[in-house]
Amino acid sequence: MSTDVDEVVPEEIVERRYRKLPPVWRGVLIVVAMAAILLALNQILNLGFFVGKVLLDTAYLYWLCALLAGCVFVLVPATKNARREGVPWYDVALFCINGAVFIYFAFNAHRIITEGWEFAAPKEAIWISYVGWLMILEATRRAGGTAVFAVVTLISLYPVYAGYMPGPISGLSQDLSTTAAYHFASSESVLGIPTRAFGELVIGFVMFGAVLQYTGAATFFNNLAFALFGSVRGGPAKVSIFASGLMGSVSGSVVSNVLTTGVVTIPAMKRTGFSPAYAGGVEACASTGGVLMPPVMGATAFVMASFLGLPYYQIALAALVPSLLFYFGLFVQIDGYAARRGLKGLPRAELPLIGRTIADGWQYIFVFVLLVWMLLILQQEAIAPFYATALLLVINQFSRSHRLDWKKLGLLFEGICGALGELSALLAGVGLIIGSLSVTGLAGTLANDLVYIAGNNIYVLLVMGAITSFIFGMGMTVTACYIFLAIVLAPPLVAAGFDPVAVHLFMLYWGMVSFITPPVALAAFVAAGIARAAPIEVGMKSVRLGSTMYFVPFFFVLNPALILRGAPGEIAVVVATAVLGVWLIASAIEGYLFGVGRMDSGIGGAIARVLLFFSGMAMALPGGGELELSHIQLAALGAGLGAIGVVVALANRRIAARN
């Protein structure tokens, strides 16, 4: 069996977003990518490229936006039906205008600070801000889609009409010129937390992820997964968990993860007996969970670190147990499905050899060890991806199969430029939301209003947060959704007494839920194209398979011990009972319990599954609060329900066997 991920993906699955560029423009993007990386290296490592001149942080961010944000005009056509070869004159003009706007502010970075341009900008700066505002909105539309564009446009104009809004959503009104100047001259809007996180942290990890993909990491991850799990019961589906978890962790993109690993794992699952819809659902869930998996999560995790003012490694450590619980629940369901249907793995003779696979891709393991060491031990998250990338590029040149020549190197820099350009435009656009809520003072008042609406009930507030995160996640990118909720919903939840890291992870998880939940379910619908299955059917399978993602956020926000924040003894107990709880919940949903067998027949089987489900919930739920039960008491209740459920399941099997 071939596990080469370079096989052709059907055209109807992948709508090509980028233009086919002529050599001149490809060269421009390569130069832009190199310049952006050198600029970031100079700022982060303090290399002193600009002799005799200190580059202010704001000037650095303006230069980054000047280089990168306008690249979306070159790469992404204005409409779906627009010509996809060459760059039309109007997009060339937009690219140049965007660069000119940010260069103007970069050269005036010192004056902006000393003269207070955010509220007293000169006339020419205000007019240039108007132009830049329009550029950012159009760049956001191309990078994030119409829904993001509509939300950003509406809220970026909010200061102008804030005084006319009803009480709960009213704010301090500003005129249009002040709003425009504030967006570009303050450090709270276009240059706010999202862009700062991009310039200080994200840029290095995006580059690292691109280099991994262009040096063959996807092939290695797939081959390693097949070598380890391909021959076991339900092997190809378990391969999907492992490969997608690894690949998604470094790519940070759910859809690209589905397209990269799914073209290999989905056909293999179908070949061994999995239904097309089930195979698509497995890949959709596995790819979605990859973005939540440390050590390298998506861009949102770095923005989260900036919001919380914490080192990135603390975010990664906090996300570790919840992400493993999600994959464990998915693994249990897959194993139960395969056991109930007698599905076997692939023949060992058709699978890659583990020794040969590691020999071909040992450099990736070595590079990941370096990255984790720098993140966790040295706590140098800003420079870690640059060192890891440099090491990978050097080692990679000793690999015959993945060695980069000049052509591949050019393609690599084009890929880096595309990824950085889209993210830069999107984050600058989302920054406009922060600026509007900041200048009007709405962020603080809205938080208080939400607490009032919830009746000071923290559980109602949590459910409101989950529903809001899900709704926003359907129409916005995960990063945009998270940033908006971090401003609006995080403060009241933190004020209610919840752990800040747990609150922010809660919103991230519920923003990700939309990728596997209809009516949008983008990951499921992309996987459906590969699986040749009905999209809505794949979406419903994804909901069932990804059920753990709906429960785990409530578990860790109610008890932060599950995100490794607390006393060691409490952490050990909470994690252990959560593992048991997730196992029972997943087994009940799938209708198969390891050591007991099938529970999917008759009234007795249904009763056993219900008992095991609530047993798992009791095990995983944290004690205290309004539940008036300690964690130990809940665990004991769960154990009792589970024991009764097992007895009922065994009795039901005996009755079924007699009949």
N, C-alpha and C positions, 0 to 999 in steps of 0.2 A: 504494500500500500504506500502511496506517495503522500507525504505530509508537507509537501512544498506549498507554502502560502502564496507563491507567485502565480498560481494558476488563475485564469481569467475569471473575474466576477461578472455575471450576466449584466448587460448594460441597463436593463430595466431596474436593477437593484440600486445601482450607483448613479445618481444624477451628478454629472461632472460639474462641479462648482467653478472651477478655475478655467480661465482662457488658455488656449494654446498660444504661447507667446513667441514672437520672433526672437532671433538671437540677441538683438540689441537690448530688448527689454529683459530677457533672461539675465544678461550681463548686469543690467541696472539692479535687479533684485539681488544678485550675488554680492555686488558691491555694498548695497544697503544692509544686507545681513551681516557682512563682515564688519562694516562700520559700527553697527549697533552692538555687536558682541565686543568689539574693541573698546567702545565707549563704556559699556557696562563693566568690563574688566578694569578699565582705568579708574572708575568710580568706586567699585567694590573693593579692589585690591590696592587702591591709592597708588597707582603706578606713576603718576606725574607726567602723563603725556603732554599736557599743556604747560610748558615751562614758563614759570613766572606768573602763572594765573591759577587761582583757585576756582574750580567749577562748583558753583552753588548747587545744592541738591535740586532746587527748582529748575535751574538752568539745564541740569542733566536730564531731568524728566521732559522738559520742553524739547530738547534735542532728540530724545528717544521718540517722542510723538511725531516730530518733524520727519524723522527717518522712516518710521514704521506705520503710523496710522493711515497714511495715504496709500499704502501698498494695496489696500483692498480695492481701490479704484482701478488699479492695473490688473489685479488678479480676478476679481469677481465682476461679471457683467451687471449692468444696471437692472436688467429684467431677465426672466428665464428664457425669453425668446430672442434676446439680443445675440448678435454675432459673437461667436466664441473664438475667433481667430484674429489676432492683431489687437491693438489698443486704439479705440476711436479717439478723435481729437478732444472731445469733451471730457473723457476720462484722463487724458494727459493733462488737460487744464486743471481738473480737480486735484490730481496728484501734486502738481506744482503749487497750486494755491494753498493746499493744506500745509505743504512744507514751508511756504513763505510765512503763513500765519504763525506757526510755532517757532520759526527762526526769529521772527520779530520779537516775540516774547522772551525767547532765550537770550537775545542780545540785551534785552532790557530787564533781565531778572533782578539785577541789583537795584535798579530804580523802582521796580514794583514793590520791593520790600521797604526801601527807605522813604518812598513818597506815598505809600498806602494806596496803591492803585485799586485795591479791591472795592473801595468805596469812593475813591477820588481819582479816577483814571482820566488821562487827557482824552480829548475828542477822537484823535486818530486811533488810540487804543480801543475805544469803545466801538468804532466802526469796524476795526479789524476783528474785534470779538464777535460782532454780528456775523461776519464772514466765517470765522472759525466755528461758531455755533452751528451754522448750516452744514459745514463740512463734517463735523463730528456726527450730526444727526444722520446724514446720508451714509457715512462710513458705518455707523451702527446698524442702519437698515441692511446694508449689504453683508455685514459680518454676522448679525444676530437674527435677521428676519423682520418681517413686518410687525409682529406682535411686540417685540422688544422696542422697535422704532416708535410705535404708537405710545407705549408706556413712557419711554424716555422723553419724547417730545412733550407729552401732556404734563409730566411732572417738572420738566426743566422750565416750563413756562409758569409753573405754579406761583412763584413770588409775585407775578404781575396781577393775578386775580385772587391771591390768598385772602385779602381783606373782605372779599365778597362771599366767601364760603360760609356755610353754617357753623355754629359753635365748635363742635368736636374737631372739625377739619379746617378751622380758620387759622390764619397766621399773620405775621407782620408783613404787610404789603410793601413791595418795592417796584420802582418803575422799570421799564424795559431796559434802559441803558445801564442802570445800576446792576440789574440781573445779569446782563451780558458780561459786564466787566468783572463781576464777582465770579462767574463761572470760569473765567480764564486767568484772573489775576490772584485769586485766593488759593490757599492750599487745601481747601475743603471740597472742591468741585472736580473739574477736569484733572487737576493734580492731587486729588484726594486719596483716600486709603487704597482704592483699587489700583490706580496708576503707580502709587508709591510701592505697593507690594509687587507690582509687575517689574519695576525697575530695580528693586532691591533683592527680590527672591525668585520670582517666577521665571524671568528671562533665562536664567541658567538651567532650570529644570526643563523648560520647554526645549531648549537646545539639546540637553542630554537625552530626552525622550526621542527627538528626531534622529539624533545620531545612532541611538540603539536600533531604531527601525531600519535605517538605511544601511546598517552594518549587519543585518540578518538576525537580529534578536528574536523576531517573531518566529522564524523558522526553528531556531534553537528551543524556544519555549514550547512550541508545539511538539517537536521531536522528543524533548525531555518528558513532556506529559504523556505522550503515547508510549514511550519506553517504560514509564513507571506504572501506568494505570490502564494501558490499552487492552490488556488481556484479561482483566478481572471482570466480575459481573457488572454489566452496564458500563463497561470500560470507556467507550468514546464519550459518554456523557460526563463521566468523572474527569476525563481528559479536558473537557470544556471548562470545568471548574478551575483546574490547575492552570491551564494555559491562559484563559481569559483573566484570571486573577493576576497573574504575573504581567501580562501584556497591558491590561487596563491600568495597572498601577503606574506604569511608566508613560503611557500614552495620554492619560487623562481625558480621553474621549470615548464615550460609550459607543457611538455609531461606528467610529473607525475600528474599535475593538471587535464589534460584531463582524464587520467586513473582513478584518484581518484573520481572526481565528475561526470565525463561523464557516468560511468557505472550505475549511478542512474538517472541523468537528461535526457539523450538521450532516453532511453526506455520510460520514462514518457512523453516526448514530442511526440514521435511517437504514443503513445497510445491516446493522445488527438487530433490527426489530423495533426500534423506537418509531412511534408515529411521527409524521412530518410536523404536526403542530406541537407535539411534546418536545421534539428536538429543537425547534425554533424557540420555544419557551425556555428551555435549559440555557441555550446560548445567550438569549436576551438577559436573563437573570445573572448569569455568570459575568457577562460583560459589564452590566450595570454595577455589580459589586466590586469590580476591579478598580473603579474610580475611588472607592472608599477604602482601598487597601494600602496600608503603608508598605514600603518606606516612602514611595513617591506617589502622592495622591494627585488629584487634579489641581488646576490653578486656584480653585475655590479654597482649598486648604491653606494656601499661602496668604490669601486675602484674609482668611479667618485669623491666622496668626497675627497679622497686622492689626485687625480690629481688636483683638484681645490683648495686644501688647506682650505676647508670649513668644518664646523661641519656637520655631517650627517643629522641632523634635518632640516638644510636649504635646502638640496637636497629633502628631503621628502616633505617639505612644497611647494617647487617649483613644484613638480610633482603632487600635489593634484588636482588642477583644471583641467589640461589636462587629467588626468586619469578619473576624473568624467565626463568630456565632452565626452570622448570615450564611457563610459558605458551609458551615457544619449542617445547618438546617436544610440547605439545598442538597447536600451530599446524602443526608438521611432519606430525603424524599426520593432521590434518584435511585438509591440502593433498594428502597422498598418497591418502587415501580418495576425495577429490573427483576427483583426476586419474585414478585407476584406473577410476572409474565414469563419467567424462565429465560430471560435474555442473557446471553453470554457476551464475552468480549471478543476482540479480533484475534485471529490466529497469531501466535507468537512469532511465527516465521515471517509474517508480513510487517512486523513492527520494527522500529529502529532499535539498535542495541544500545543499552545504557552507557556502556564504556565508550563506544564510538561517539555517541552523542555528546558526552562530556568532553571527550578529546577534541571534538570539533568546535565546542562552544565554551571551553573553560574560561575564556577571557571575560565572558559576561558575569560569571560567578565571582571572579576576582574583582571586577569593577564594582559589583554590588556590595561586596565585602568592604571595599574602600569607602563607598558612599555611606553605608550604614555606620561604619566606624567614625567617619567625620561628622555625621549627623548626631549620633548618640553619645560618643565618647568625647570628641573634640568640641562638639556643639558649634560647628562652623557651617551652618546651613546656607549662608550666602555664597560661600566659595566652594562648597563641597561638589556641586554639579560640574563646575569648571574643571576641577582636578580629575573627577571621574571621567569626564568627556575626553580630556587630554590623554589620560591613560588608555582609554578605550581606542582612541584613534591611533595611538602608537602601537599597541598590541595587535590591533586589527590588521595592520599592514603585514604582519607575519602569517596571516591566514590566506591561503590561496583562493578559497571560495568567496571570501567577503572583502578582499583587499580593494581599497578605493583607488581608481585611476582618476585622471583629470575630469573625465565626463561624469563619473559617479560623484566626485567631490562637488562639481557644479550643481548636480541634482540635489545633493544634500543641502547646500546653502540655499537653493531655491525653496526646498521644503521648510527649512528653518525660517526663512523670510515669510513664507505664507502663514505658518503657525503663529509667529510673533506679530505679524501685521494684523491678522484678524483679532487676536486677543487684545492687542494694544488699542485698536479702534473700539472694541466692545467695552473694555474697562474704562476708557475715557468717556464713552457715552453713558455708562452706568454711573460714573462719577457725577454727572449732571444731576442725577437724582439726589445724591448726598448733598450737593451744593444747595439745591432748592429747599430741602428740608432743614438744612443748617441755617441758611440766611433768614428763613421765616420763623424759626423756632418751633416748627411743627413736630419735630421728632420727639421732644420731651412731652408736649401736651397730648399728642396722640397716644403715647404710651400710657399716660394716666387715664385717658378716656377708655382705653381697652380694658384696663383693670376694673374700671367702674362698670362697663358693660358686662364683664364676666362676674360681677357681683362679688368681687374679691375671692372667688373660688379658684384656687390654683389649678384644679383639674379641668375645669371648664376652660380656663385660659390655655392650658396645654392642648386640649382638643381644638380650640380655635386656631392655635398656632399650627397644628398639624394640617387642618383643612385649608388654611390660608397658604401654607407652604405648597401643598399639593396643587391648589388652583393656580398659583403663580408659576409653579414648575411646569404646568402644561403649556403655557404660552411664552415662557422666557427661558433663556439658558440657565443652567444651574447656578452659575456665578452671579448673574443678574438677579435671579430670584433670591439667592442667599443674601446679597448685599442689601436689597430692599428690606428683607425681613430682619436682618441684623440691626437695622436702624429703627424699625418700627416695633417689632415684637420682642426682640431680645431684652431691651431695658425693663419692661414690666415683668417678664419672667424671672430675670435676675433679681429684681426688686422683691419678687415674691419669695425669694429664698433659694432658688435653684442654682446649682453650680454653673458659672458662666460658660465653661468649656462644654459641659453637657448640653446647655441650652443651644449653643451655636452648632454643635454636632446634630442635635435634634432637628434643627431647621434644615441642615444639609441633607440628612437622611430623607426627610419628608419631601424635600425638593426633588430628590432622585427617584422617589416612588413613581412619579409621573412617567418615567421612561418605560415602566413595565405595566402601567395601569391604563386601560382604555378610559376615555375615548382617544387619547393621544397615543400613548405607549410607543414612542418612536423606536426604541430598541427592539420591541417585539415586532413591529411592522417591517423593519429592515430585515430582521431574522426570518420573517415570513416569506420574503422574496427569495432568500436563499433556499429555504425549506420547501418552497412551492406549496405553501399552505395558506388557508384563509387568514388574513391578518387579525380579525377579531377573535378567531379561535386560538391563535398563538397568544394574543393578549390575555385571554382568560386563563390559559395554561400558565402564563407568566405570573399572573396574580396568585395562583395557587402555589406555584413553586417558590415564589419570592415572598411568601407569607411572613417569614421571619422579619423581613425589613419593616413590616407594619408594626410589629410588637416591640422589637429590640430598642428603638428610640425611647419608648415610654419607660422601659426597664432602667436604662442608664440615666435618664434625666431624673427619675425618682430616687435613684441611688447611685451617685457618681463612683462608688466602689467598682462598678462594672467598667468604668473607663480608667481604672487604676488610680483613682484619687481617694485616698483614705488610709486607714490603718492596715498593715499587711494582713493581719488575721481576718479582718472584715472582708478585704478584697478576695482572699482565698475562699472564704465561705460563699460569698456572693457569686463569684465566677463559677465555682463548682456547681452550685444549685442552678445557675443559669444554663450551664451546659446540659444538665439533666432535664431542665425544663424545656429547652429548645428541642432536645431529642424526642421527648414525649409529644410535644406539639406537632413536630414534623411527622412523627410516626402516626399520630391520630389523623392528620390531614391526608396522608397517603394511604392509610388503611393497612399498614404492615408494621409490626413491631419485632425487632431483632430478638431472637430467642423464643418468640411466641408464634409468629407467623402471620397469616392473613387475618384481617378483621373487617372484611368488606362484604360479608354476607349476612342477611337477615336482621331482625330487630336487635338480637343480642350483639352482633357486630357493631351496629350503630351506637348502642348504649356504651359498649366498651370504648369506642372512639371518643365519644363525648366525655366520658370519665377521664380518659387519658389526656384529652385536650385541657380540661380544667385542672387536672393534676399538674401538667406542665406549666400552666399559667401561675398556679400557686407556688410552684417551685421557683419560677423565674422572677415573680413580683417581689420587690423589696418591701420589707416590713416597716412599721412605724406610721407616722402621720395620721390621717383620718381613718386608716384601715383598722387601727386599734389592735393589730396583731404584730408580733415581732417577726423577724425574718425566720427564726428557728421555728416558730409556731406555724408560719405559712408553709415552710418546707415539710414539716410533719403532716400538715393537712394534705399537701400535695402527695406525699408518700402514701398516705392512707387511701386517697382517691385512686392513685396509680395501682396500688395493690388490688383494690376492688375491681378496677378496670381489667387487670390481667386475669383475675379469676373469671370474670364474665366472658372475656375473650376465649379462654381455654375451654370453658363450659360450652360456649357456643360452637366451637370447633368440634367438640365431641358429639354434640347433638347433630351437627351437620354431617359428620362422618357416619353416624348410625342411619341417617336418612338417605 
